[in-house]
Amino acid sequence: MLIIRKAKLKDVSVIVKLWKDFMKYHDDIIIKENPEIKPHLIKKKNAVNVFKKFIQKNIRSKNAVVFIAEVNGKHAGYSLNFIKDNNPIFKLEKIGHVSDLFVKKEFRGMKISSKFKNEAKKWFKKKGIKHMEIVVYKDNKYAHSIYERWGFFDHKIEMRKNI
């Protein structure tokens, strides 16, 4: 049985573990496709503690929501979503931002990511947000194709250069 629910502070250690799996999976895909990006993905020595505090802050926030998926009592993934300010020159002032969306490999194909997206969309609408965005690395073609199927469109490209 699949359950998607709002995370609570007692879930932080589980979310941190899922995040570690997410980072390993993500880095493996991205670096394999684009080795040049490796220096941009190196995490701080205290990254786990920084992420832990970040998740705690977002669980407590009225402008953020963290969802966790459970399948038959096993933790299958998480999604971190928050409302962010848009560039002040644009008419669209606030946007719903899907920051993290991760489903463990053994639970993929069960539409969990779609359910995360739907829950985020409902939550954003309840907060009066009319637009949402999701960020994906260009080399993560699998995730990019899913997000396109959901109706997301390419908005901008961020480019970097070593100097």
Contacts in CASP RR format, 6 or more apart in sequence:
PFRMAT RR
TARGET T0000
AUTHOR 0000-0000-0000
METHOD contacts of the structure
MODEL  1
MLIIRKAKLKDVSVIVKLWKDFMKYHDDIIIKENPEIKPHLIKKKNAVNV
FKKFIQKNIRSKNAVVFIAEVNGKHAGYSLNFIKDNNPIFKLEKIGHVSD
LFVKKEFRGMKISSKFKNEAKKWFKKKGIKHMEIVVYKDNKYAHSIYERW
GFFDHKIEMRKNI
1 71 0 8 1.000
1 72 0 8 1.000
2 69 0 8 1.000
2 70 0 8 1.000
2 71 0 8 1.000
2 76 0 8 1.000
2 110 0 8 1.000
2 112 0 8 1.000
2 115 0 8 1.000
3 69 0 8 1.000
3 70 0 8 1.000
3 71 0 8 1.000
3 73 0 8 1.000
4 67 0 8 1.000
4 68 0 8 1.000
4 69 0 8 1.000
4 112 0 8 1.000
4 115 0 8 1.000
4 116 0 8 1.000
4 119 0 8 1.000
5 67 0 8 1.000
5 68 0 8 1.000
5 70 0 8 1.000
6 65 0 8 1.000
6 66 0 8 1.000
6 67 0 8 1.000
6 68 0 8 1.000
7 15 0 8 1.000
7 55 0 8 1.000
7 59 0 8 1.000
7 66 0 8 1.000
7 67 0 8 1.000
7 68 0 8 1.000
7 78 0 8 1.000
8 59 0 8 1.000
9 56 0 8 1.000
9 59 0 8 1.000
9 60 0 8 1.000
11 59 0 8 1.000
11 66 0 8 1.000
11 68 0 8 1.000
12 52 0 8 1.000
12 55 0 8 1.000
12 56 0 8 1.000
12 59 0 8 1.000
14 68 0 8 1.000
14 75 0 8 1.000
15 55 0 8 1.000
15 66 0 8 1.000
15 68 0 8 1.000
15 78 0 8 1.000
16 48 0 8 1.000
16 51 0 8 1.000
16 52 0 8 1.000
16 55 0 8 1.000
17 75 0 8 1.000
18 75 0 8 1.000
18 77 0 8 1.000
18 78 0 8 1.000
18 102 0 8 1.000
18 104 0 8 1.000
19 51 0 8 1.000
19 55 0 8 1.000
19 78 0 8 1.000
19 100 0 8 1.000
19 102 0 8 1.000
20 48 0 8 1.000
21 102 0 8 1.000
21 104 0 8 1.000
22 100 0 8 1.000
22 102 0 8 1.000
23 43 0 8 1.000
25 102 0 8 1.000
25 105 0 8 1.000
26 137 0 8 1.000
26 140 0 8 1.000
27 41 0 8 1.000
29 139 0 8 1.000
29 140 0 8 1.000
29 142 0 8 1.000
30 37 0 8 1.000
30 41 0 8 1.000
30 137 0 8 1.000
30 139 0 8 1.000
30 140 0 8 1.000
31 37 0 8 1.000
31 38 0 8 1.000
31 41 0 8 1.000
33 139 0 8 1.000
33 140 0 8 1.000
33 141 0 8 1.000
34 138 0 8 1.000
34 139 0 8 1.000
37 137 0 8 1.000
37 139 0 8 1.000
39 162 0 8 1.000
40 160 0 8 1.000
44 50 0 8 1.000
55 66 0 8 1.000
55 80 0 8 1.000
57 64 0 8 1.000
58 64 0 8 1.000
58 65 0 8 1.000
58 66 0 8 1.000
58 80 0 8 1.000
58 82 0 8 1.000
59 66 0 8 1.000
61 82 0 8 1.000
63 82 0 8 1.000
63 83 0 8 1.000
63 127 0 8 1.000
64 80 0 8 1.000
64 81 0 8 1.000
64 82 0 8 1.000
64 83 0 8 1.000
65 81 0 8 1.000
65 82 0 8 1.000
65 120 0 8 1.000
65 123 0 8 1.000
66 78 0 8 1.000
66 79 0 8 1.000
66 80 0 8 1.000
66 81 0 8 1.000
67 78 0 8 1.000
67 79 0 8 1.000
67 81 0 8 1.000
67 116 0 8 1.000
67 119 0 8 1.000
67 120 0 8 1.000
68 75 0 8 1.000
68 77 0 8 1.000
68 78 0 8 1.000
69 75 0 8 1.000
69 76 0 8 1.000
69 77 0 8 1.000
69 78 0 8 1.000
69 103 0 8 1.000
69 107 0 8 1.000
69 112 0 8 1.000
69 115 0 8 1.000
69 116 0 8 1.000
70 76 0 8 1.000
71 107 0 8 1.000
71 110 0 8 1.000
71 112 0 8 1.000
74 107 0 8 1.000
75 104 0 8 1.000
76 103 0 8 1.000
76 104 0 8 1.000
76 107 0 8 1.000
76 110 0 8 1.000
76 112 0 8 1.000
77 102 0 8 1.000
77 103 0 8 1.000
77 104 0 8 1.000
77 107 0 8 1.000
77 112 0 8 1.000
78 100 0 8 1.000
78 102 0 8 1.000
79 98 0 8 1.000
79 100 0 8 1.000
79 101 0 8 1.000
79 102 0 8 1.000
79 116 0 8 1.000
79 117 0 8 1.000
79 119 0 8 1.000
79 120 0 8 1.000
80 98 0 8 1.000
80 99 0 8 1.000
80 100 0 8 1.000
80 101 0 8 1.000
81 96 0 8 1.000
81 97 0 8 1.000
81 98 0 8 1.000
81 99 0 8 1.000
81 120 0 8 1.000
81 123 0 8 1.000
81 124 0 8 1.000
82 96 0 8 1.000
82 97 0 8 1.000
82 99 0 8 1.000
83 94 0 8 1.000
83 95 0 8 1.000
83 96 0 8 1.000
83 97 0 8 1.000
83 124 0 8 1.000
83 127 0 8 1.000
83 129 0 8 1.000
84 94 0 8 1.000
84 95 0 8 1.000
84 96 0 8 1.000
84 97 0 8 1.000
85 93 0 8 1.000
85 94 0 8 1.000
86 92 0 8 1.000
86 93 0 8 1.000
86 94 0 8 1.000
86 95 0 8 1.000
92 131 0 8 1.000
94 129 0 8 1.000
95 129 0 8 1.000
95 131 0 8 1.000
95 132 0 8 1.000
95 133 0 8 1.000
96 120 0 8 1.000
96 124 0 8 1.000
96 129 0 8 1.000
96 131 0 8 1.000
96 132 0 8 1.000
96 133 0 8 1.000
97 132 0 8 1.000
97 133 0 8 1.000
97 134 0 8 1.000
97 135 0 8 1.000
98 116 0 8 1.000
98 117 0 8 1.000
98 120 0 8 1.000
98 132 0 8 1.000
98 133 0 8 1.000
98 134 0 8 1.000
98 135 0 8 1.000
99 135 0 8 1.000
101 113 0 8 1.000
101 116 0 8 1.000
101 117 0 8 1.000
101 134 0 8 1.000
101 143 0 8 1.000
103 110 0 8 1.000
103 112 0 8 1.000
103 113 0 8 1.000
103 116 0 8 1.000
113 146 0 8 1.000
114 150 0 8 1.000
117 134 0 8 1.000
117 150 0 8 1.000
120 132 0 8 1.000
121 132 0 8 1.000
124 132 0 8 1.000
133 152 0 8 1.000
133 155 0 8 1.000
134 147 0 8 1.000
134 152 0 8 1.000
136 143 0 8 1.000
136 144 0 8 1.000
136 147 0 8 1.000
138 144 0 8 1.000
138 157 0 8 1.000
END
